Amino acid sequence: MTAKKAFTLVELLVVIAIIALLMSILMPALTRVRKQARSALCQTKLKQWCVVFSMYTNDNHGYTPGLGAGDWTMTGTGGWWMNPLRPYYMDPDLKLCPSATKPYTEGARIPFGAWTIEDYFYNIWDVDGPVYGSYGPNGWIANAVEADQSFDWFVESWKLHWRSFNVKNAGQIPIMLDCYTVDGWPHYTNEPPQYEGQIEDTMTEEIKRFCINRHDAAINGSFMDCSVRKIGLKELWKLKWNRKCDLAADDPIWPDWMIQFKDY
């Protein structure tokens, strides 16, 4: 009688070892491909935000969403941009980077978390519930009007706003970017986060809101010329956030967690 052929225990263990080895080789590549796919989708969404802002400015004599002395309190909830732009986009998920969809309220952490707002006093909410997102605009693009003396910071800063996309060097002026909160007013003199994930809690260091390691030492952002690209974290200090940003200024002192990142 002919004996039945079968794998020996040694052969089976060899096959399992080979499969495990192949998986260890392929998994990093698959992870990298997934991250690249999410980053590409992120840039696609930011391109749509260029269209949204452009449609708004076309309908409003070339001006961006407004920000006046009487409604400065809405800056904390992002109402200055979300409310006027809502008619120009249908999907609330357009505010979400694909790499940051889980809300902080559900345990997510910077840089891979999404902010949420439940502010019914200022009429800020999406059709299907609280407002959420993981992008934020450069607040200096707002069409800020001259302020009265009720809010010192706004009185000093209103002249720095762009107000319109019809300006020089539009490719250096950010519109919408990866951000851990609803918006921000960065300046080249702001200090970088002293540790990864540090939360900005003053109105003088708002570049920290965008300095988040979401896309491999970079974030994605859109610009006034409707271009979209990856922005290195150190490059944030070389962007024309407002009318007074000095692109030739010296770099800040980089904290340890940023030292190894690319210089610009």
URTABEL-V11751 format. One line per field, one symbol per residue. ss: DSSP state (@ for helix, = for strand, . for the rest). A space follows every 10 residues. Layout:
ss=???
This chain:
ss=........@@ @@@@@@@@@@ @@@@@@@@@@ @@@@@@@@@@ @@@@@@@@@@ @@@@@@@@@. ..=..==.@@ @@@@@@@.@@ @@@@@@@@.. .@@@@..... ..=@@@.... ...====.=. ...=.=..=. ===.====@@ @.==...... .@@@@@@@@@ ...=.....@ @@.=====.. ..==...... .......... .....@@@@. .......=== ===....=== ==@@@@@@.. .......... .....@@@.. ....
